[in-house]
Amino acid sequence: MNSQSVGNRRHHVVVIGSGFGGLFGTKHLRRADVDVTLISKTSTHLFQPLLYQVATGILSTGEIAPATRLVLRNQKNAQVLMGEVVDVDLANQTVTSRLLNMDTVTHYDSLIVATGAQQSYFGNDQFATFAPGMKTIDDALELRARILGAFEQAELAKTQEERDRLLTFVVVGAGPTGVELAGQIAELADRTLEGTFRNIDPRDARVILLEGAGAVLGPMGPKLGGKAAKRLTKMGVEIQLNAMVTDVDAYGVVVKDADGSTRRIESACKVWSAGVQASPLGKMIAERSDGTQVDRAGRVIVEPDLTVKGHPNVFVVGDLMSVPDVPGQAQGAIQGSTYAAKAIKAGLKGQKPEERKPFKYFNKGSMATISRFDAVCQIGKIEFSGFLAWLAWLGLHLYYLVGYRSRIVTVIGWFVSFLGRNRGQMAATEQWVFARLAVEAVNADDQDADQLAAALGVPRRAPKQLGGAG
Ligand SMILES: Cc1cc2nc3c(=O)[nH]c(=O)nc-3n(C[C@H](O)[C@H](O)[C@H](O)COP(=O)(O)OP(=O)(O)OC[C@H]3O[C@@H](n4cnc5c(N)ncnc54)[C@H](O)[C@@H]3O)c2cc1C
């Protein structure tokens, strides 16, 4: 690794992504004798674990997604660039990022790639049109508008059949996100919206949690999974296990059960929280390295020091890295990027890449909330649930939220929602439901999209395939 200053220029670290990996890696370098450029396609540091609370009206986007630029204001060695990285040239040590039609090429001495993962529809990307995932602020706002919009339409429905469809909410995937979302939709219907409509009773809403495997919260084990399932059932959530979703359209989902039979659930509002696929940048970097591979989810099978083969100055961290026994969780990203930043600093002091100690993950446990005052929590071999677990969840999430303002406003939001019945963020607009599809249409690769973009007066993006920059 070229770890010395070049001429009178300082060692330049480029960090891609402003999630847990990108932000914590950058912050860890604040006192190092380096310049850091953080490039991200989003302008904020998104705290994904609380996205479901934005989707269900508890928190606003500001609380969970402060502007990265503001967070790093006082870190004088850091610059923030907005843009989607479309090319990484490992041979020439450059990164090309794109903001609308503007391409920017940035040279690096060391690179930390933390572009995370996106929703996976297991090869059925067409499902996304009708069942958005839960990965971005846009996803959460779209979901909020879809959830609240379904109640609004139900109030106006002409037939019972139509009303039933509109009041049926399907959450696909019973991992932490699915569990938290299902629980919150149920609480929203039962507590917040109760008594606010005249033609419907929101408490009639059905919340169905579909899981392809045989358990809720599978990775947390049968004890905690069982507790979560019991509590959800008590709240009225219908849990259907071994139920594979084979089709999704505007009006419902088709489910294949363990015995091979299929059935249809009529539902206006569907949410997909069933799988993840690593950012495509991982595959590109792996292919350009000296033999690094990706796993089935597209995550980079990194070396013990989190680098790619033949490029000890290129670190891949967070959800994009594949390291045995490291889950795709915030701690994996934080610890991975901190390790990379430390390795870069040690390099500046003369440490050779071959002298690096392998990355070691410290498992701090995992948790999921089910409802207000109820969560499940696993720390090492210790498992607990209920109010104590909920308090632990509360404290931990507050600790990791970035910024005092976010913490204070979040606590107020939680007070309003958990102690009272109201929720402070119940705004929703039609645009939030349809904007994603409109943006996709404008960026599609065809003549209609050209005309649509011209009519709207928006610049068309340059072709988006990775590696095609320049
Ligand atoms: C709904 C949800 C709930 C979760 N709950 C929990 C939880 O309770 N506990 C827990 O520990 N973990 C949880 N996780 C997982 C946790 O959020 C992730 O493991 C963590 O965010 C991974 O960090 P990362 O930095 O690798 O990626 P991310 O946080 O996803 O950040 C990726 C960054 O890269 C940027 N980016 C992507 N592609 C490009 C590109 N081509 N060019 C430039 N920038 C790019 C994105 O804009 C983003 O800023 C949850 C995740 C989700 C989605």
The ligand as an SDF file (V2000), in Angstrom:
LIG
                    3D

 53 58  0  0  0  0  0  0  0  0999 V2000
  -35.2020   -1.9770    7.8950 C   0  0  0  0  0  0  0  0  0  0  0  0
  -33.8860   -2.3890    8.4870 C   0  0  0  0  0  0  0  0  0  0  0  0
  -33.7960   -2.6380    9.8610 C   0  0  0  0  0  0  0  0  0  0  0  0
  -32.5710   -2.9930   10.4200 C   0  0  0  0  0  0  0  0  0  0  0  0
  -32.5050   -3.2140   11.7680 N   0  0  0  0  0  0  0  0  0  0  0  0
  -31.3090   -3.4800   12.3360 C   0  0  0  0  0  0  0  0  0  0  0  0
  -31.1810   -3.6300   13.7560 C   0  0  0  0  0  0  0  0  0  0  0  0
  -32.1700   -3.5350   14.4810 O   0  0  0  0  0  0  0  0  0  0  0  0
  -29.9510   -3.8550   14.2710 N   0  0  0  0  0  0  0  0  0  0  0  0
  -28.8360   -3.9530   13.4840 C   0  0  0  0  0  0  0  0  0  0  0  0
  -27.7310   -4.1210   13.9950 O   0  0  0  0  0  0  0  0  0  0  0  0
  -28.9230   -3.8340   12.1470 N   0  0  0  0  0  0  0  0  0  0  0  0
  -30.1200   -3.6020   11.5560 C   0  0  0  0  0  0  0  0  0  0  0  0
  -30.2160   -3.4690   10.1970 N   0  0  0  0  0  0  0  0  0  0  0  0
  -29.0160   -3.6990    9.3830 C   0  0  0  0  0  0  0  0  0  0  0  0
  -28.1090   -2.4960    9.3780 C   0  0  0  0  0  0  0  0  0  0  0  0
  -28.8490   -1.3240    9.1300 O   0  0  0  0  0  0  0  0  0  0  0  0
  -27.0490   -2.7200    8.3220 C   0  0  0  0  0  0  0  0  0  0  0  0
  -26.3410   -3.8800    8.6540 O   0  0  0  0  0  0  0  0  0  0  0  0
  -26.0950   -1.5520    8.2140 C   0  0  0  0  0  0  0  0  0  0  0  0
  -26.7870   -0.3940    7.8400 O   0  0  0  0  0  0  0  0  0  0  0  0
  -24.9950   -1.8500    7.2180 C   0  0  0  0  0  0  0  0  0  0  0  0
  -24.1780   -0.7230    7.1090 O   0  0  0  0  0  0  0  0  0  0  0  0
  -23.4070   -0.4280    5.7560 P   0  0  0  0  0  0  0  0  0  0  0  0
  -22.6070    0.7970    6.0030 O   0  0  0  0  0  0  0  0  0  0  0  0
  -22.7040   -1.6440    5.3030 O   0  0  0  0  0  0  0  0  0  0  0  0
  -24.5490   -0.1630    4.6830 O   0  0  0  0  0  0  0  0  0  0  0  0
  -25.6990    0.9060    4.6830 P   0  0  0  0  0  0  0  0  0  0  0  0
  -25.9950    1.4030    6.0370 O   0  0  0  0  0  0  0  0  0  0  0  0
  -26.7990    0.2840    3.8930 O   0  0  0  0  0  0  0  0  0  0  0  0
  -25.1000    2.1130    3.8660 O   0  0  0  0  0  0  0  0  0  0  0  0
  -24.8070    2.0160    2.4950 C   0  0  0  0  0  0  0  0  0  0  0  0
  -24.4690    3.4000    1.9940 C   0  0  0  0  0  0  0  0  0  0  0  0
  -23.9080    3.3120    0.7060 O   0  0  0  0  0  0  0  0  0  0  0  0
  -24.5410    4.2360   -0.1640 C   0  0  0  0  0  0  0  0  0  0  0  0
  -24.4050    3.6710   -1.5110 N   0  0  0  0  0  0  0  0  0  0  0  0
  -24.9170    2.5120   -1.9860 C   0  0  0  0  0  0  0  0  0  0  0  0
  -24.5080    2.3060   -3.2530 N   0  0  0  0  0  0  0  0  0  0  0  0
  -23.7270    3.3580   -3.5730 C   0  0  0  0  0  0  0  0  0  0  0  0
  -23.0000    3.7210   -4.7290 C   0  0  0  0  0  0  0  0  0  0  0  0
  -22.9570    2.9490   -5.8330 N   0  0  0  0  0  0  0  0  0  0  0  0
  -22.3200    4.8910   -4.7300 N   0  0  0  0  0  0  0  0  0  0  0  0
  -22.3280    5.6820   -3.6310 C   0  0  0  0  0  0  0  0  0  0  0  0
  -22.9850    5.3800   -2.5120 N   0  0  0  0  0  0  0  0  0  0  0  0
  -23.6700    4.2270   -2.4720 C   0  0  0  0  0  0  0  0  0  0  0  0
  -25.9440    4.3550    0.3710 C   0  0  0  0  0  0  0  0  0  0  0  0
  -26.5410    5.5540   -0.0390 O   0  0  0  0  0  0  0  0  0  0  0  0
  -25.6600    4.3280    1.8730 C   0  0  0  0  0  0  0  0  0  0  0  0
  -25.2890    5.6020    2.3320 O   0  0  0  0  0  0  0  0  0  0  0  0
  -31.4200   -3.1180    9.5970 C   0  0  0  0  0  0  0  0  0  0  0  0
  -31.5180   -2.8860    8.2320 C   0  0  0  0  0  0  0  0  0  0  0  0
  -32.7420   -2.5150    7.6850 C   0  0  0  0  0  0  0  0  0  0  0  0
  -32.8320   -2.2440    6.2110 C   0  0  0  0  0  0  0  0  0  0  0  0
  1  2  1  0
  2  3  1  0
  2 52  2  0
  3  4  2  0
  4  5  1  0
  4 50  1  0
  5  6  2  0
  6  7  1  0
  6 13  1  0
  7  8  2  0
  7  9  1  0
  9 10  1  0
 10 11  2  0
 10 12  1  0
 12 13  2  0
 13 14  1  0
 14 15  1  0
 14 50  1  0
 15 16  1  0
 16 17  1  0
 16 18  1  0
 18 19  1  0
 18 20  1  0
 20 21  1  0
 20 22  1  0
 22 23  1  0
 23 24  1  0
 24 25  2  0
 24 26  1  0
 24 27  1  0
 27 28  1  0
 28 29  2  0
 28 30  1  0
 28 31  1  0
 31 32  1  0
 32 33  1  0
 33 34  1  0
 33 48  1  0
 34 35  1  0
 35 36  1  0
 35 46  1  0
 36 37  1  0
 36 45  1  0
 37 38  2  0
 38 39  1  0
 39 40  1  0
 39 45  2  0
 40 41  1  0
 40 42  2  0
 42 43  1  0
 43 44  2  0
 44 45  1  0
 46 47  1  0
 46 48  1  0
 48 49  1  0
 50 51  2  0
 51 52  1  0
 52 53  1  0
M  END
$$$$
